[in-house]
Amino acid sequence: MYAGFHYPEGMQYSVFQVNFSVYTNCTISMWSGHDWIYNWTTKSGRTQVLLNRTGWFYFVDANNCNNGMKVAVNVTKNSTSSGLSSDTSKKSENSSSPSSLVTITTIFFAQAFLFLSISFLFPSF
């Protein structure tokens, strides 16, 4: 399963994978590598992260975490194959399971982007 993040190309948005404490408290610094697990940010405005294990994944935008641009994804069942092999016999029956978590992630970031856009357009709002 993949988590997809879409943001305006060339804007100052980021996708950092962090631990629970940083996610909860928004104590991230882009320049301090000990605050985050991985920087998935791309210049294209599209980031896809393979969620290849069960458990929680935490993602934040380093500049806008305190404004709500963060998301937690709980993968309860791994339904992806490695993606490197074209052997269809390796695909499990679960490979067609719903990707509702990815949809929730996309909706969350869309709402956060709209919120920030309105905040910039109408500062007194």
Contacts in CASP RR format, 6 or more apart in sequence:
PFRMAT RR
TARGET T0000
AUTHOR 0000-0000-0000
METHOD contacts of the structure
MODEL  1
MYAGFHYPEGMQYSVFQVNFSVYTNCTISMWSGHDWIYNWTTKSGRTQVL
LNRTGWFYFVDANNCNNGMKVAVNVTKNSTSSGLSSDTSKKSENSSSPSS
LVTITTIFFAQAFLFLSISFLFPSF
1 50 0 8 1.000
1 51 0 8 1.000
1 75 0 8 1.000
1 78 0 8 1.000
1 79 0 8 1.000
1 80 0 8 1.000
1 99 0 8 1.000
1 101 0 8 1.000
1 102 0 8 1.000
2 48 0 8 1.000
2 49 0 8 1.000
2 50 0 8 1.000
2 51 0 8 1.000
2 80 0 8 1.000
2 99 0 8 1.000
2 102 0 8 1.000
3 48 0 8 1.000
3 49 0 8 1.000
3 51 0 8 1.000
3 57 0 8 1.000
3 59 0 8 1.000
3 73 0 8 1.000
3 101 0 8 1.000
3 102 0 8 1.000
3 105 0 8 1.000
4 46 0 8 1.000
4 47 0 8 1.000
4 48 0 8 1.000
4 49 0 8 1.000
4 102 0 8 1.000
4 105 0 8 1.000
4 106 0 8 1.000
5 15 0 8 1.000
5 40 0 8 1.000
5 45 0 8 1.000
5 46 0 8 1.000
5 47 0 8 1.000
5 48 0 8 1.000
5 49 0 8 1.000
5 59 0 8 1.000
5 105 0 8 1.000
5 106 0 8 1.000
5 109 0 8 1.000
6 45 0 8 1.000
6 46 0 8 1.000
6 47 0 8 1.000
6 106 0 8 1.000
6 109 0 8 1.000
6 110 0 8 1.000
7 13 0 8 1.000
7 15 0 8 1.000
7 45 0 8 1.000
7 47 0 8 1.000
7 109 0 8 1.000
7 113 0 8 1.000
8 45 0 8 1.000
8 113 0 8 1.000
9 43 0 8 1.000
9 44 0 8 1.000
9 45 0 8 1.000
10 43 0 8 1.000
10 45 0 8 1.000
11 45 0 8 1.000
12 63 0 8 1.000
13 41 0 8 1.000
13 45 0 8 1.000
13 61 0 8 1.000
13 63 0 8 1.000
13 64 0 8 1.000
13 69 0 8 1.000
14 30 0 8 1.000
14 39 0 8 1.000
14 41 0 8 1.000
14 61 0 8 1.000
14 62 0 8 1.000
14 63 0 8 1.000
15 39 0 8 1.000
15 40 0 8 1.000
15 41 0 8 1.000
15 47 0 8 1.000
15 49 0 8 1.000
15 59 0 8 1.000
15 61 0 8 1.000
16 28 0 8 1.000
16 30 0 8 1.000
16 35 0 8 1.000
16 36 0 8 1.000
16 37 0 8 1.000
16 38 0 8 1.000
16 39 0 8 1.000
16 40 0 8 1.000
16 41 0 8 1.000
16 59 0 8 1.000
16 60 0 8 1.000
16 61 0 8 1.000
16 62 0 8 1.000
17 36 0 8 1.000
17 37 0 8 1.000
17 38 0 8 1.000
17 39 0 8 1.000
17 40 0 8 1.000
17 49 0 8 1.000
17 57 0 8 1.000
17 58 0 8 1.000
17 59 0 8 1.000
18 28 0 8 1.000
18 35 0 8 1.000
18 36 0 8 1.000
18 37 0 8 1.000
18 58 0 8 1.000
18 59 0 8 1.000
18 60 0 8 1.000
19 37 0 8 1.000
19 58 0 8 1.000
20 56 0 8 1.000
20 58 0 8 1.000
21 27 0 8 1.000
22 28 0 8 1.000
22 35 0 8 1.000
22 36 0 8 1.000
22 58 0 8 1.000
22 60 0 8 1.000
23 58 0 8 1.000
23 59 0 8 1.000
23 60 0 8 1.000
23 70 0 8 1.000
23 72 0 8 1.000
26 60 0 8 1.000
26 65 0 8 1.000
26 66 0 8 1.000
26 70 0 8 1.000
27 35 0 8 1.000
28 35 0 8 1.000
28 36 0 8 1.000
28 60 0 8 1.000
28 62 0 8 1.000
28 65 0 8 1.000
29 35 0 8 1.000
29 62 0 8 1.000
30 39 0 8 1.000
30 62 0 8 1.000
30 63 0 8 1.000
36 62 0 8 1.000
40 47 0 8 1.000
40 49 0 8 1.000
40 59 0 8 1.000
41 47 0 8 1.000
49 57 0 8 1.000
49 59 0 8 1.000
50 80 0 8 1.000
51 57 0 8 1.000
51 73 0 8 1.000
51 75 0 8 1.000
51 80 0 8 1.000
51 101 0 8 1.000
52 78 0 8 1.000
52 80 0 8 1.000
53 75 0 8 1.000
53 78 0 8 1.000
54 75 0 8 1.000
54 76 0 8 1.000
54 77 0 8 1.000
54 78 0 8 1.000
55 74 0 8 1.000
55 75 0 8 1.000
55 76 0 8 1.000
56 72 0 8 1.000
56 73 0 8 1.000
56 74 0 8 1.000
56 75 0 8 1.000
57 72 0 8 1.000
57 73 0 8 1.000
57 74 0 8 1.000
57 75 0 8 1.000
58 70 0 8 1.000
58 71 0 8 1.000
58 72 0 8 1.000
58 73 0 8 1.000
59 70 0 8 1.000
59 71 0 8 1.000
59 72 0 8 1.000
59 73 0 8 1.000
59 105 0 8 1.000
60 69 0 8 1.000
60 70 0 8 1.000
61 69 0 8 1.000
61 70 0 8 1.000
61 112 0 8 1.000
64 112 0 8 1.000
64 116 0 8 1.000
67 112 0 8 1.000
67 115 0 8 1.000
67 116 0 8 1.000
67 119 0 8 1.000
68 112 0 8 1.000
68 115 0 8 1.000
69 109 0 8 1.000
69 112 0 8 1.000
69 113 0 8 1.000
69 116 0 8 1.000
71 104 0 8 1.000
71 105 0 8 1.000
71 108 0 8 1.000
71 109 0 8 1.000
73 101 0 8 1.000
73 104 0 8 1.000
73 105 0 8 1.000
74 101 0 8 1.000
75 101 0 8 1.000
77 94 0 8 1.000
77 97 0 8 1.000
79 92 0 8 1.000
79 94 0 8 1.000
79 95 0 8 1.000
79 97 0 8 1.000
80 95 0 8 1.000
81 90 0 8 1.000
81 91 0 8 1.000
81 92 0 8 1.000
81 95 0 8 1.000
82 90 0 8 1.000
118 125 0 8 1.000
119 125 0 8 1.000
END
